[in-house]
């Protein structure tokens, strides 16, 4: 009996250690959080995931032959105008045959509050006078007294877009389909730095979108995370060489790197989209910080050999290069105004 009791005590002790190990493991943590809300789970465990490329609510809709035009989005102007204007290129016959009564049904998300989506419905204007099969179209999400300021300056947004037809009685039909992929947009602001951040991020959104579609932009940089950031910001930074930012000089001297844990503080003081992050073996660009979920959205070159928008938990081991006004070269916007002006 004494021997059996001794073995039972040893067994119980081993079981207790094993159970404690399982509880401390990621799998054990997942089991403990099972049944809780998504928000609770995501703030308690490390997160690194590619952002969704399709709206789950529109997964059964037909993909329309409609694309985004980021060139026009950048050339529209860099001042904040209380709206986001989306430029489309349409070849889809079902959309073009809708007699000009096309409605955009938009799921609108502020990336700094990304667990909340807002539904917006706005008319689409199609330019049928344009030559060729590809017809330009636009719609605008604009602030008004009833929508509680959907659009704020110097912020980053994601839009999932479905198109519908409205008949002569003003009744909306079933969706014609959805536009492939999300549309990412940054709003500008009044300061030089906010205007530069807008141009930096919209430049990378175009590159991301083209990469997802298998298109080429003609930009020449190696598929490398470090080089991607140097290319993305090189058109506007002081001391850039051959269109590439010189990071060693940009965040050296009296403007040193911040730690990753400083991101909430930095975001509370100034926008962070366009900022640089370096971690062991990788680097990327910040897009937004969600203070409730404590996640950052990032734009990453050479993420699995492509470009991706990623959601991550913050790590204190990160080094953050936070852009300031003195980083932006003189005369930038005068040159951009001419370079980005739409050509006939």
C-alpha positions in Angstrom: 0.0 0.0 0.0 2.8 2.4 0.8 4.5 1.7 -2.5 1.3 2.3 -4.4 0.7 5.5 -2.5 4.2 6.7 -3.4 3.8 6.0 -7.1 0.4 7.7 -7.1 2.0 10.8 -5.6 4.7 10.8 -8.2 2.1 10.3 -11.0 0.0 13.2 -9.6 3.0 15.5 -9.5 4.0 14.6 -13.1 0.4 15.2 -14.3 0.4 18.6 -12.6 3.6 19.6 -14.3 2.4 18.4 -17.7 -0.9 20.2 -17.3 0.9 23.4 -16.4 3.1 23.0 -19.5 0.0 22.5 -21.8 -1.7 25.6 -20.3 1.3 27.7 -20.9 1.7 26.6 -24.5 0.0 28.4 -27.4 -2.4 25.4 -27.9 -3.3 25.5 -24.2 -3.8 29.3 -24.4 -6.1 28.7 -27.4 -8.1 26.2 -25.4 -8.5 28.5 -22.5 -9.8 31.3 -24.8 -12.2 29.1 -26.6 -15.7 30.6 -26.4 -14.4 34.1 -25.7 -14.8 37.0 -28.2 -12.4 37.4 -31.1 -11.2 40.7 -29.6 -10.3 39.0 -26.4 -8.3 36.3 -28.1 -6.5 38.6 -30.5 -5.2 40.9 -27.8 -3.9 38.1 -25.6 -2.0 36.0 -28.1 0.7 37.1 -30.6 -0.8 37.9 -34.0 0.8 37.9 -37.5 -1.6 37.3 -40.3 -2.2 38.5 -43.8 -5.1 40.9 -44.0 -8.2 39.6 -45.8 -8.4 40.2 -49.6 -12.1 39.5 -49.9 -15.2 40.4 -47.9 -16.6 37.2 -46.5 -20.1 38.6 -46.9 -19.5 38.9 -50.6 -17.8 35.6 -51.1 -20.6 34.2 -53.3 -20.9 37.3 -55.6 -19.5 37.3 -59.1 -16.1 39.1 -59.5 -16.7 42.1 -61.8 -14.4 43.2 -64.6 -13.6 46.4 -62.7 -10.3 47.6 -61.5 -8.9 50.5 -59.3 -7.0 53.4 -60.7 -4.4 54.5 -58.1 -2.7 56.9 -60.5 -5.7 59.1 -60.6 -6.2 58.7 -56.9 -2.7 60.2 -56.3 -3.0 62.9 -58.9 -6.4 64.2 -57.6 -4.6 66.4 -55.1 -2.9 66.1 -51.7 -5.0 68.4 -49.6 -7.6 66.9 -47.2 -11.1 67.5 -48.6 -13.3 65.6 -46.2 -13.8 62.7 -48.6 -12.3 59.7 -50.3 -12.7 59.6 -54.0 -12.4 56.2 -55.7 -11.5 55.9 -59.3 -12.6 52.8 -61.2 -11.9 51.3 -64.7 -14.9 49.3 -66.0 -15.1 46.8 -68.8 -17.9 44.7 -67.3 -20.9 44.6 -69.7 -23.4 44.1 -66.9 -22.3 47.3 -65.2 -22.1 49.3 -68.4 -25.6 48.2 -69.4 -27.1 49.5 -66.2 -28.3 52.7 -67.8 -26.1 54.9 -65.7 -27.9 54.0 -62.4 -25.1 52.1 -60.7 -24.7 52.2 -56.9 -21.6 51.3 -54.9 -22.3 49.4 -51.8 -19.2 49.9 -49.6 -18.0 48.2 -46.4 -15.9 51.0 -45.0 -13.2 50.4 -42.3 -10.9 52.7 -40.4 -7.8 50.5 -39.9 -7.2 52.2 -36.5 -10.6 50.8 -35.4 -10.8 47.7 -37.7 -13.2 45.6 -35.7 -15.9 48.1 -36.7 -17.2 48.2 -40.3 -19.6 50.8 -41.6 -22.0 50.4 -44.6 -22.0 53.2 -47.1 -24.1 53.4 -50.3 -23.2 56.0 -52.9 -23.9 56.6 -56.7 -21.3 55.8 -59.3 -20.6 58.1 -62.1 -19.5 56.4 -65.4 -17.8 58.4 -68.2 -19.4 56.8 -71.2 -17.8 59.3 -73.6 -14.3 57.8 -73.1 -13.0 56.0 -76.1 -12.3 52.3 -76.0 -13.9 49.5 -74.0 -12.4 50.6 -70.7 -14.7 53.2 -69.1 -13.5 55.4 -66.2 -15.9 55.8 -63.3 -15.8 57.4 -59.9 -17.7 57.5 -56.6 -17.0 59.6 -53.5 -17.5 58.9 -49.7 -18.0 62.3 -48.3 -18.7 63.6 -44.8 -22.1 65.1 -44.2 -24.1 66.0 -41.0 -25.7 62.6 -40.9 -22.7 60.2 -41.1 -20.8 61.2 -38.0 -17.6 62.2 -40.0 -16.8 58.9 -41.8 -13.6 60.4 -43.2 -10.8 62.0 -41.1 -7.6 63.6 -42.2 -4.3 61.7 -42.2 -5.8 58.2 -41.7 -5.9 54.9 -43.6 -9.0 53.1 -44.7 -10.0 49.8 -46.4 -13.0 49.6 -48.7 -14.7 46.4 -49.9 -17.0 47.3 -52.9 -20.1 45.7 -54.4 -21.9 47.3 -57.3 -25.7 47.3 -57.7 -28.2 48.5 -60.3 -31.0 50.9 -59.4 -34.1 50.8 -61.6 -36.3 53.7 -62.8 -38.4 53.5 -59.6 -35.2 53.9 -57.5 -35.3 50.3 -56.3 -32.0 48.5 -55.9 -31.6 45.1 -57.6 -29.5 42.2 -56.4 -25.8 43.0 -56.5 -24.2 42.9 -60.0 -21.1 41.6 -58.3 -18.1 42.7 -56.3 -14.9 44.4 -57.2 -11.9 42.1 -56.8 -9.8 42.9 -53.7 -9.9 45.7 -51.2 -9.3 49.3 -52.0 -6.9 50.9 -49.6 -6.8 54.6 -49.3 -5.0 57.2 -47.1 -6.3 60.6 -46.6 -4.1 63.6 -46.6 -3.8 66.5 -44.2 -2.8 70.2 -44.0 0.9 69.8 -43.0 3.8 68.9 -45.3 4.4 65.7 -43.4 0.8 64.6 -43.6 0.7 65.3 -47.3 4.0 63.3 -47.8 2.6 60.4 -45.8 -0.4 60.3 -48.1 1.8 60.1 -51.2 4.1 57.5 -49.7 1.2 55.1 -48.7 -0.8 55.6 -51.9 2.3 54.7 -53.8 2.7 51.5 -52.0 -1.0 50.7 -52.3 -0.7 50.9 -56.1 2.3 48.5 -56.0 0.5 46.1 -53.7 -2.6 46.1 -55.9 -0.7 45.6 -59.1 1.2 42.7 -57.5 -2.0 41.0 -56.4 -3.4 41.3 -60.0 -0.2 40.0 -61.6 0.5 43.4 -63.3 3.7 45.3 -63.5 4.1 49.0 -62.6 7.5 49.3 -64.2 9.2 50.2 -60.8 12.7 48.7 -60.5 13.6 47.5 -57.1 14.6 44.0 -55.8 12.0 42.0 -54.0 13.5 42.9 -50.6 11.7 44.3 -47.6 14.5 46.8 -46.9 14.7 48.0 -50.5 10.9 48.2 -50.7 10.8 50.9 -48.0 13.8 52.7 -49.5 11.9 52.8 -52.8 8.5 53.7 -51.3 9.9 56.8 -49.5 12.9 57.7 -51.8 10.9 60.3 -53.8 10.4 62.5 -50.8 13.2 62.1 -48.3 16.1 64.4 -47.6 19.4 62.9 -48.8 17.8 60.2 -51.0 20.1 58.8 -53.7 18.8 57.5 -57.1 15.3 57.6 -55.7 16.2 55.6 -52.6 15.9 56.7 -49.0 19.2 56.5 -47.1 17.9 55.1 -43.8 21.3 55.2 -42.0 21.3 59.0 -42.3 17.6 59.6 -42.1 17.2 58.0 -38.6 20.7 58.8 -37.3 22.1 61.8 -35.5 19.7 63.5 -33.2 16.6 61.5 -34.5 17.1 58.0 -33.3 14.9 54.9 -33.6 12.1 54.4 -31.2 11.2 51.0 -29.6 8.2 49.1 -30.8 6.5 49.7 -27.4 6.5 53.4 -28.3 4.1 53.0 -31.2 0.9 53.8 -29.1 2.6 57.0 -27.8 3.8 58.0 -31.3 0.3 57.3 -32.8 -1.3 59.4 -30.1 0.9 62.4 -31.0 1.1 62.2 -34.8 0.2 59.9 -37.7 2.4 56.8 -38.2 1.5 55.6 -41.7 4.7 55.6 -43.7 6.9 55.0 -40.7 9.7 52.4 -40.9 10.0 49.3 -38.6 13.1 47.0 -38.4 13.0 43.7 -36.7 15.5 40.8 -36.8 15.6 39.5 -40.3 12.8 41.7 -41.7 11.5 45.3 -42.0 8.2 46.9 -43.1 6.1 50.0 -43.2 3.5 51.0 -40.6 -0.1 51.8 -41.8 -2.2 52.1 -38.7 -2.4 51.2 -35.0 -5.6 49.9 -33.3 -5.5 50.9 -29.7 -8.3 48.6 -28.7 -6.9 45.4 -30.2 -3.3 46.6 -29.8 -2.5 45.6 -33.3 -0.6 47.4 -36.1 -1.4 47.2 -39.8 1.7 47.0 -42.0 2.7 47.1 -45.7 5.5 44.5 -46.2 7.7 43.9 -49.2 9.1 40.4 -49.6 6.5 38.8 -47.3 6.5 35.2 -48.7 8.1 36.6 -51.9 5.4 39.1 -52.6 3.9 42.3 -51.1 1.2 41.9 -48.4 -0.8 44.0 -46.0 -0.3 42.3 -42.7 -1.8 42.6 -39.2 0.7 42.2 -36.3 1.0 42.4 -32.6 3.6 44.9 -31.5 6.9 43.7 -30.2 9.2 45.7 -27.9 12.2 44.4 -29.9 11.2 46.4 -33.0 13.0 49.6 -33.9 10.8 52.3 -35.3 11.9 55.1 -37.6 9.3 57.8 -37.1 9.1 60.4 -39.9 9.3 64.1 -39.0 8.9 67.2 -41.1 12.7 67.6 -41.4 12.8 64.3 -43.2 10.8 65.7 -46.2 12.8 67.5 -48.9 12.0 71.0 -50.0 10.0 71.6 -53.1 8.4 68.2 -53.0 4.8 69.1 -53.8 5.6 71.5 -56.6 7.3 68.7 -58.4 4.6 66.2 -57.6 1.9 68.5 -58.8 3.4 68.4 -62.3 4.5 64.7 -62.3 1.2 63.4 -61.1 -1.0 65.6 -63.3 -3.2 63.5 -65.5 -2.0 63.4 -69.1 -4.3 63.6 -72.1 
